[in-house]
Amino acid sequence: MKLIVGLGNPGKKYEGTRHNIGFIALDEWAARHNEAFNKTGFKADYFETFVNGEKVIFLKPTTFMNNSGEAVIAVANYCDIALEDIVVVYDDMDMDPGRIRLRQKGSAGGHNGVKSMIAYLGTDKIRRIKLGIGHPGTSGSVVDHVLTRFSTSEKPAMQEAVAAAVEAIDFWLAGHTFEDTMTNFNN
């Protein structure tokens, strides 16, 4: 069984914001595969599907970003999902819009959602797909920046990164190793 987590904040107020690119990517995967987030539980919206005969859960925590780990650990424990079968998709301010970077482990890098996951899972060995959202330039406006929407000029790059994330998820779920997935999709 695999668990794909998209990080973001719940509610209309946050739809389409930079910080919600993890939600956007999972919504895009669902749309391309005729799926929908039709279940609630574990402090999350989710759906279950089968890919290549294996059950896969797609999860969008409803805990707000800073407590995302609560939902992830609840599902991982309940479903007995191994750490190497979890992938998280989220925003990265240190990359320009349109960039995608896959990693097998690492620090939270200042991302509170990832920090929460590391705390709840007890390790930084979390497979991840990071999508660039750009940096505001001054640390004082970081919170405002992540809660803004992509500009018209940034949207095509954002959509390309989301498409690449969907393709990376498909590639991994097709049975490729995460290492091979990294090799094929890091840009």
N, C-alpha and C positions, 0 to 999 in steps of 0.2 A: 504494500500500500504506500502511496506517495501523498504528500501534502504540499500544495503550492499556496503560499501566503502572499497577499498583496497588502502593503501597508498604506494607510490613509486615515482620514477622519470621517466619521459618519455624518450624514445630514446634507440637505440641499446647499447650505451655506458653504460647504467645502467642495462640492462637486466641481470637477474640472480644475482644481488648484494644483500647483506644482507639487505640493506635499502629497497629493492623492494620485500621483502617477502610478503607484502600485495597484491601486483600485482600477485605474483606467486600463492598465495592461490586462488585468484579469477579466474585466468587462469585455475587452476586445477578444480575448481568447474565447470567452463564453459565446459571444456573438458569432465568431467564425465557426464555432462547433455546434451551433444551435442548442446551447445550454443557457441556463438562467440561475441566478442566485435565488433559489426558491425555498431555502430552509433557514431557520434561525435557531440558534442554540450555541452553547459554548462561548457566549458573549461575542457572537459573530453571525454574519450572513455567510451562507456557504451552499455548495452543491456537490453532489457526488456523481462521478461518472466512471466509465471504464475505458481505458486506453490500452490497446494491445493485451487485453485480458486482465489487466491489473487495475484495481480500484484506485482512483485518484480523487482527493478532496481539494477543492478550491475554496479558500477561506479569506474573507475580508473582516478583520476584527472590528467590532463596534464599540470598543473600549476607549476610543480616541488613541491617537498615536502613542502617547507616552506610556500606555499600559497594554500595548499589543501583545506582549509576552504572555499575559493571562490567558488569552484566547488560544494562542498557539500551544501552550503547555497542556491546556485542558483537552484539546483534540489529540495531541500527540500521546498523552497518557491514556485517554479513553480508548483510542484505536490502536495503541501499541505501535506507533510509527517510529521507526529508527531515525536517528538524527541525520544519517546520510540520505534519507528519503524525504527530507524537508528542503524546500527552496523558497526563499523570500525575495520578493520584487519590491524595490523602493527607490526613492529619489536620492540623488547625490548632488549637492550644491557645488562640489569641486570639479564637476564635469560640465561642459557646455551642453545645451539642449541638443539632442540627437545622438549623443554618445551613449554607449552601453558597455558595461564592464562586468564580467562574471568573476566571482572569487569563491574560494572554498572556505575561507576563514578570515578573521581579522577583527580589529577593534570596531567599535560603533562609529568611530569617525565623527563624533558629535551628533549622531542621529539618535534621537530619543526612542524611537520605535525599535531600532536595532538594539539599543542599550537595554531596553526592557526584555527583548527576546534573549539576549545573552544572560541577563540576570535570572530569568525564569528557567531557561534550559541549562544553565550552569556551565556554559562553554561559549567560546567565540568561534568554534568550528561549525559555523552555519553557512551552508551554501547560499549564495546570493546573486541576484541580478540587479545591478545598480544602473539607474537611468539618469542621465544628466539633466539638471534643471537650471543650470547657470547659477552664478553667485552675484549677490547684489553689490559687492564691492566694499561695503562697510558693515562691520559686524553689528552695528546698532540696528540695522534694518533687516537682519536675517529672518526674524519671525514674520515681519510684514511680507518679505519676499516669498517665503515658502507658501504663504496663504493667498498669493496672487495667482491669477490665471496667466497662461502663456500668451504673449503678444501675438498679433496676427503674423508677424514675420518669423516668430519662433515655432508656430504650430506645425508647419511641414516637418521640421526636424524632430519635434516631439513625436509626431505620428510615425515617423520612420523608426525612432527608438522603440516605441511601443510595438510596432510590427516586428522588429527584430527580437524583442523579448518574447513575443508570442511564438515566433519561429524557433527560438532557443528552447522554450518550454516543450514544444512539439518534438524537437530533435532529441532532447533528453528523455522524454516519455516514450520515444520510439525505441529506446533500449541502448542508446549511446551513453558512454560514461560521461560524468560531469566534466572530466578533464578534456575529453574530445569536444564537448559542448563549448567549453571555454575557448579552446583553440579555434573553433569555427565562428564564434560570435563576438569575441572581444574586438573592439575597434578603438 
